[in-house]
Amino acid sequence: MTLPDQLHPDTLAVRTGVARSQYGENSEALYLTSSFVQPDAETARKRFALEEEGYTYTRVSNPTVAGMERRLAALEGTEATIATASGMAAVLLLGMGVLRAGDHVVCSQSVFGSTLRLFAGEFAKFGVEATFVSQTDVTQWRAALRPTTKLLFAETPTNPLTDICDVAALAAVAHEGGALLAVDNCFCSPALQRPVEWGADFVIHSGTKYLDGQGRVVAGAICCSEKYVNDVFWPINRTAGMVLSPFNAWVVTKGMETLSLRMQAQSANALALARWLQEQPQVARVYYPGLPTHPQHELAMRQQSGLGGAVVSFDVRADDAVQARKLAFHVIDSTRVCSITTNLGDTKTTIAHPATTSHGRLTEDQRQAAGIGQGLIRMAVGLDHIDDLKADLLRGLQTLTNSQ
C-alpha cells in the first residue's frame, strides 16, 4: 500500500513501515526467523552476492526490522535508518563508520557516561582522539576543531542536567570545519525535536527510551542519508552483527504509534512537577528546560516544539558532598510510587542518583566537569498522576531534617 504524500507525523507513526504479507494483517507482522528459505540455488546465489533484493539471514536484514527502520526514518525526517542492538551499539557503529586512526572528535562533556567512556577510552585504543567541551559554549566547540576533526557529537537535552545545545550553531561549526554533526535525540524523540531540520547529519537513538516507551526492550538506531546507511553502516553491521532482534524491533514499532501522545502527557507532568519542586525549601535547584529559569529555556522551546520533555533533575539542599549524598539517598529510598532504576522513557516514573549509577564509572573530575554532584536526583516522569508523584517525593523531602 502506497501512502499519500505529506502526512502528519502522528499518522506516519501508525502507518509507515507496514509491509503486509499475503494474509493482509492490519498490525505489523513479526518475523521470528533466523534465516529465509530461497526458491532455488541461483536465487540464493544472487541474494547472497547482493545482485538481487531478498531476505537471506536476519543478521543481514529482516522484514520486521526493516519496517521499524522505515517508520523511524519517516518520523525523524531522514532518508533512512539503520537499527542496532542498543543505543550504545548505535554510537559504536557511528564511530566505526565515520572515524579512522588519526581522526579527532569534539564531544560535549555532558553526554551519557557510557558515550564519554566510548570516545575517551575505547576509540582511543584505535588512534582516535577526543576533546570534550562545554555543551552550551559554541566558542569552545569552534576552538576545539583541528584539521583532523571528523565528527562533532552532542545530545540535547543532556543526561541528567538537561543542558540544551544549539543544534543549528553546532552544525554550522562542524560543516565549516569539514566535519559532521551527530545528535543524540533519545531524550526528546522525533515527537518533540528533529535535529536534521537544524542541520545535523546523524540522529542517534536509544530506542530503549521513549521510542519503546514502556521499558520492555533494548534498541538503538542511526537516522541519516541513504548513502551512509547503505554504503557505510550496513556493511559494518552485516559483518559485526550489532543488529536489532526482530522481536525488539516489533515492540519499538508498536511503541512509536503512541509516541506523540506519551511525550505530550509526560512533558506536561514533568513541567508540573518541576514547578512544584521549585517551591520546596529542601530543593536547592531544579533542572528542566520547560522552566523560564533554565539557562537555555528559549532555545529549548524553539528546538523542542515548545515542550520541555519528561526528564527533571534537582539538587537537594546540603552543606557538603557527604551530606548531599546521604540526603539524596534518603529522598530516593522514601519513595513508594517511583521506580528506583536508571532507565528512562517508561510510562512508569523512574528516580535515580546519577553520581553513583549512570555516571558512577566516571572519574570525579569528569563528574564535576559535567556538573553532576552527590545531591543530584534525576526523575524521568511517566504517566503516574502528578499528585501521587508530589506526595511520593514529599515523603522524603519533608523528613530531610530528621535524616541529617
Secondary structure, DSSP 8 states (H G I E B T S, - for coil): ----SS--HHHHHHHTT----TT--SS------SB---SSHHHHHHHHTTSS----BTTT--HHHHHHHHHHHHHHT-SEEEEESSHHHHHHHHHHHH--TT-EEEEETTS-HHHHHIIIIIGGGGT-EEEEE-SS-HHHHHHH--TTEEEEEEESS-TTT-----HHHHHHHHHHTT-EEEEE-TTT-TTT--GGGGT-SEEEEETTTTTT-SS----EEEEE-HHIIIIIIHHHHHHH-----HHHHHHHHHHHTTHHHHHHHHHHHHHHHHHHHHT-TTEEEEE-TTSTTSTTHHHHHHHTTT---SEEEEEE--SSHHHHHHHHHHHHHH-SSSEE-S--S-SS-EEE-GGGTTTTTS-HHHHHHHT--TTEEEEE--SS-HHHHHHHHHHHHTTHHHH-
